[in-house]
Amino acid sequence: MAAGAAAPDQDPGAAAPAAPSAPRPAGAGTDPPDSPAGGATDPLVSPATPAEPAARQTIMVVEDEPALLRALRINLRARGYEALTMQAGRPALDQATQRKPDAVILDLGLPDIDGIDLIRELRSVTSAPVIVLSGRTGPGDKIGALDAGADDYVTKPFSMEELLARLRAALRRDAPAPPVQPVAIGRSTIDLAAHLATRDGEQVRLTPTEWRLLEILIRNPGQLVGGRRMLTEVWGPAYQQSTHYLRFHMAGLRRKLEDDPARPQHLLTEPGMGYRFSP
């Protein structure tokens, strides 16, 4: 589970008086007190960038390796986030129910529950972005985590700057979007506001990844949406060349929603360029 940072993607607000420490929930990290970000010598600690604005958003970190958990907490706090650190999955799930974090960073190899199972359970209590931080590098692990509901996947060893950039991007994507009226895809109806897909009046179950792709297209009716843009928004910038992900999931959407998946009328492919939703 050890992790290191590769060689190298706000400035914390004015210091406030320290508040009395609250009791740690079970499973929370017990690592030593944080060092000031500016004087940290840990290679995982990245100096705060002055141009980055402080944000009082709560980031839950679920990681069983104490040194990495401490480094993540230091970096998040240095940039104005509230860091809620946990060393096990079950306590993290309890805290996610109570605290409603703005985003979650989690390892897959936890002592009490597999990380992919934890992602599925988190999705029942929060819609916050989930970024996996794991030493598992196989494509099966990545696809499994993304299909379970993760928004991004970062492999160890990693760059702290890149992780923080992905976190900022995930938080931007999670910002409330303007409402969209239900749309028809043949005999299927998609209601983004209600997160509901039906076909001939019966509910159609879509995976979290399918929902993300479908929402991007529906919010851009009639427009060509580039494949790289879709890959970046759903999986992150490291997946801009993974066009097979798009082919796989778009084929699944057509099978579930189009009247004739072999001759789609609404979820269209523009060869070599991307995809288009034709109302």
C-alpha positions as CSV (number, residue, x, y, z in Angstrom):
1,M,0.0,0.0,0.0
2,A,3.0,2.3,0.1
3,A,2.8,5.2,-2.3
4,G,5.2,7.8,-3.5
5,A,4.8,10.9,-5.7
6,A,6.4,11.2,-9.1
7,A,8.4,14.4,-9.8
8,P,5.9,17.1,-10.5
9,D,-1.6,19.7,-11.3
10,Q,-5.0,28.4,-2.4
11,D,-3.4,30.0,-0.9
12,P,-4.9,29.2,2.5
13,G,-7.0,31.9,3.9
14,A,-6.1,34.0,6.9
15,A,-5.3,31.9,9.9
16,A,-8.2,31.5,12.3
17,P,-7.9,30.8,16.0
18,A,-7.5,27.1,16.6
19,A,-10.8,25.4,17.7
20,P,-10.8,22.6,20.3
21,S,-10.2,19.2,18.7
22,A,-13.2,17.1,18.3
23,P,-13.0,13.4,19.1
24,R,-11.9,11.3,16.1
25,P,-14.5,8.9,14.7
26,A,-13.6,5.2,14.8
27,G,-11.2,4.4,11.9
28,A,-9.9,7.9,11.5
29,G,-6.3,8.6,11.0
30,T,-4.0,8.8,14.1
31,D,-0.9,10.1,12.4
32,P,1.2,12.9,13.9
33,P,0.3,16.6,13.9
34,D,0.6,18.4,10.5
35,S,3.6,20.4,9.6
36,P,3.1,23.8,8.1
37,A,2.7,23.4,4.3
38,G,5.4,26.0,3.6
39,G,8.0,24.1,5.6
40,A,7.1,20.5,4.7
41,T,9.9,18.3,3.5
42,D,7.8,15.3,2.7
43,P,8.1,14.6,-1.1
44,L,4.3,14.2,-1.1
45,V,3.7,17.6,0.3
46,S,3.2,20.2,-2.5
47,P,3.5,23.9,-1.7
48,A,0.3,25.8,-1.9
49,T,0.0,27.9,-5.1
50,P,-0.8,31.5,-4.4
51,A,-3.0,31.9,-7.4
52,E,-5.4,29.2,-6.1
53,P,-8.3,30.5,-4.1
54,A,-9.2,29.0,-0.8
55,A,-12.3,26.8,-0.7
56,R,-14.1,25.7,2.4
57,Q,-15.2,22.4,0.9
58,T,-15.0,19.1,2.8
59,I,-12.9,16.4,1.2
60,M,-13.1,12.9,2.7
61,V,-9.9,10.9,2.3
62,V,-10.0,7.1,2.9
63,E,-6.5,5.6,3.0
64,D,-5.0,3.1,5.4
65,E,-1.4,4.2,4.9
66,P,-0.7,6.7,7.6
67,A,2.1,8.7,5.9
68,L,0.1,9.2,2.7
69,L,-3.0,10.1,4.7
70,R,-1.0,12.7,6.5
71,A,0.5,14.1,3.3
72,L,-3.0,14.4,1.7
73,R,-4.4,16.1,4.8
74,I,-1.6,18.7,4.8
75,N,-2.0,19.5,1.1
76,L,-5.8,19.8,1.3
77,R,-5.7,22.0,4.4
78,A,-3.0,24.2,2.9
79,R,-5.4,24.9,0.0
80,G,-8.3,25.8,2.2
81,Y,-10.2,22.5,2.1
82,E,-11.5,20.8,5.2
83,A,-9.9,17.3,5.2
84,L,-11.8,14.5,6.8
85,T,-9.4,11.5,7.0
86,M,-10.4,7.9,7.6
87,Q,-8.3,4.7,7.6
88,A,-11.1,2.2,7.0
89,G,-14.1,2.0,4.8
90,R,-17.0,1.4,7.2
91,P,-16.4,4.4,9.4
92,A,-16.0,6.5,6.2
93,L,-19.4,5.3,5.0
94,D,-20.9,6.4,8.3
95,Q,-19.2,9.8,8.1
96,A,-20.3,10.3,4.5
97,T,-23.9,9.8,5.7
98,Q,-23.5,12.4,8.5
99,R,-21.1,15.0,7.0
100,K,-22.0,14.9,3.3
101,P,-18.5,15.6,1.9
102,D,-18.0,17.6,-1.3
103,A,-15.7,15.0,-2.7
104,V,-14.1,11.7,-1.7
105,I,-10.5,10.4,-2.4
106,L,-10.2,6.7,-1.6
107,D,-7.9,3.8,-1.9
108,L,-9.2,0.4,-3.1
109,G,-7.2,-1.8,-0.7
110,L,-8.8,-1.0,2.7
111,P,-8.6,-3.3,5.7
112,D,-12.4,-3.8,6.2
113,I,-14.0,-3.5,2.8
114,D,-12.9,-3.6,-0.8
115,G,-12.8,-0.1,-2.3
116,I,-15.1,-0.9,-5.2
117,D,-17.7,-2.2,-2.8
118,L,-17.3,1.0,-0.8
119,I,-17.8,3.1,-4.0
120,R,-21.1,1.3,-4.6
121,E,-22.3,1.9,-1.0
122,L,-21.2,5.6,-1.1
123,R,-23.3,6.1,-4.2
124,S,-26.3,5.2,-2.2
125,V,-25.7,8.1,0.3
126,T,-23.9,10.8,-1.7
127,S,-23.5,12.1,-5.3
128,A,-20.2,13.7,-4.4
129,P,-17.3,13.1,-6.9
130,V,-15.2,10.0,-6.0
131,I,-11.5,9.9,-7.0
132,V,-9.8,6.5,-6.6
133,L,-6.1,6.6,-5.5
134,S,-4.7,3.1,-5.9
135,G,-1.7,1.0,-6.6
136,R,-3.9,-1.3,-8.7
137,T,-3.0,-0.5,-12.3
138,G,-4.9,-3.2,-14.3
139,P,-7.6,-2.1,-16.7
140,G,-10.1,-4.3,-15.0
141,D,-9.6,-2.5,-11.7
142,K,-10.0,0.9,-13.4
143,I,-13.1,-0.1,-15.3
144,G,-14.6,-1.8,-12.3
145,A,-14.1,1.3,-10.1
146,L,-15.5,3.7,-12.8
147,D,-18.5,1.6,-13.4
148,A,-19.2,1.3,-9.7
149,G,-19.5,5.1,-9.6
150,A,-16.0,6.6,-9.3
151,D,-15.4,9.8,-11.3
152,D,-11.7,9.5,-11.8
153,Y,-8.8,7.0,-11.2
154,V,-5.2,8.0,-10.2
155,T,-2.6,5.3,-9.9
156,K,0.3,5.3,-7.4
157,P,3.0,6.6,-7.4
158,F,1.4,9.9,-8.4
159,S,1.9,13.6,-8.6
160,M,0.3,15.5,-5.8
161,E,-0.2,18.5,-8.1
162,E,-2.0,16.3,-10.7
163,L,-4.2,14.8,-8.0
164,L,-5.2,18.3,-6.7
165,A,-5.9,19.4,-10.3
166,R,-8.2,16.4,-10.8
167,L,-9.9,17.2,-7.6
168,R,-10.6,20.8,-8.7
169,A,-11.9,19.6,-12.0
170,A,-14.2,17.0,-10.3
171,L,-15.6,19.7,-8.0
172,R,-16.2,22.0,-11.0
173,R,-18.1,19.2,-12.9
174,D,-20.2,18.6,-9.8
175,A,-21.4,22.2,-9.7
176,P,-25.2,22.5,-10.1
177,A,-26.2,22.6,-13.8
178,P,-29.3,24.3,-15.2
179,P,-32.4,22.0,-15.4
180,V,-33.2,20.2,-18.6
181,Q,-36.7,19.1,-19.6
182,P,-37.2,15.3,-20.2
183,V,-36.2,14.2,-23.7
184,A,-37.3,11.3,-25.9
185,I,-35.0,8.8,-27.5
186,G,-37.4,6.7,-29.6
187,R,-39.7,5.0,-27.1
188,S,-37.4,5.9,-24.2
189,T,-37.7,9.0,-22.0
190,I,-34.8,10.5,-20.1
191,D,-35.4,12.8,-17.2
192,L,-32.0,14.2,-16.0
193,A,-33.6,16.1,-13.1
194,A,-35.2,13.0,-11.7
195,H,-32.3,10.8,-12.7
196,L,-34.8,8.5,-14.3
197,A,-34.8,6.6,-17.7
198,T,-37.9,4.7,-18.8
199,R,-38.8,2.7,-21.9
200,D,-42.5,2.1,-22.7
201,G,-43.2,3.2,-19.1
202,E,-40.8,0.7,-17.5
203,Q,-37.6,1.9,-15.7
204,V,-34.3,1.4,-17.5
205,R,-31.3,0.9,-15.3
206,L,-28.3,2.9,-16.4
207,T,-24.8,2.7,-14.8
208,P,-23.3,5.9,-13.3
209,T,-20.9,6.1,-16.3
210,E,-23.8,5.8,-18.8
211,W,-25.6,8.6,-17.0
212,R,-22.6,10.8,-17.2
213,L,-22.1,10.3,-20.9
214,L,-25.8,10.7,-21.6
215,E,-26.0,13.9,-19.7
216,I,-23.2,15.4,-21.6
217,L,-24.9,14.7,-24.9
218,I,-28.4,15.7,-23.8
219,R,-27.1,19.1,-22.5
220,N,-25.6,19.7,-25.9
221,P,-28.5,18.8,-28.2
222,G,-27.6,18.7,-31.9
223,Q,-23.9,19.6,-31.2
224,L,-20.9,17.5,-31.9
225,V,-19.2,16.6,-28.6
226,G,-15.6,15.5,-29.1
227,G,-14.5,12.2,-27.9
228,R,-11.6,13.7,-26.0
229,R,-13.9,16.1,-24.2
230,M,-16.2,13.2,-23.2
231,L,-13.3,11.1,-22.0
232,T,-11.9,14.0,-20.0
233,E,-15.2,14.9,-18.4
234,V,-16.1,11.4,-17.4
235,W,-12.7,9.7,-16.7
236,G,-10.2,12.5,-16.5
237,P,-7.4,13.9,-18.7
238,A,-5.3,10.8,-18.6
239,Y,-7.9,8.9,-20.6
240,Q,-8.1,11.1,-23.7
241,Q,-6.8,8.3,-25.9
242,S,-9.1,5.5,-24.4
243,T,-11.7,5.7,-27.1
244,H,-12.6,2.0,-26.5
245,Y,-14.2,3.1,-23.3
246,L,-16.6,5.4,-25.2
247,R,-17.4,2.7,-27.8
248,F,-18.2,0.2,-25.1
249,H,-20.5,2.5,-23.1
250,M,-22.2,4.2,-26.0
251,A,-23.0,0.8,-27.4
252,G,-24.6,-0.1,-24.1
253,L,-26.7,3.1,-24.1
254,R,-28.0,2.4,-27.6
255,R,-29.0,-1.2,-26.6
256,K,-30.9,0.2,-23.7
257,L,-32.5,3.3,-25.2
258,E,-32.6,3.2,-29.0
259,D,-35.5,1.5,-30.9
260,D,-33.0,0.0,-33.3
261,P,-29.5,-0.1,-31.7
262,A,-27.9,-1.1,-35.0
263,R,-29.4,2.0,-36.7
264,P,-29.5,4.6,-34.0
265,Q,-31.5,7.8,-34.7
266,H,-30.6,9.8,-31.6
267,L,-27.2,8.7,-30.1
268,L,-25.1,9.2,-33.2
269,T,-21.4,8.5,-33.8
270,E,-19.4,11.0,-35.9
271,P,-16.5,8.8,-37.0
272,G,-13.1,10.1,-35.9
273,M,-14.6,13.1,-34.1
274,G,-17.1,12.2,-31.4
275,Y,-20.8,11.8,-30.7
276,R,-24.0,13.8,-31.1
277,F,-27.4,13.7,-29.6
278,S,-30.1,14.3,-32.2
279,P,-33.5,15.1,-30.5
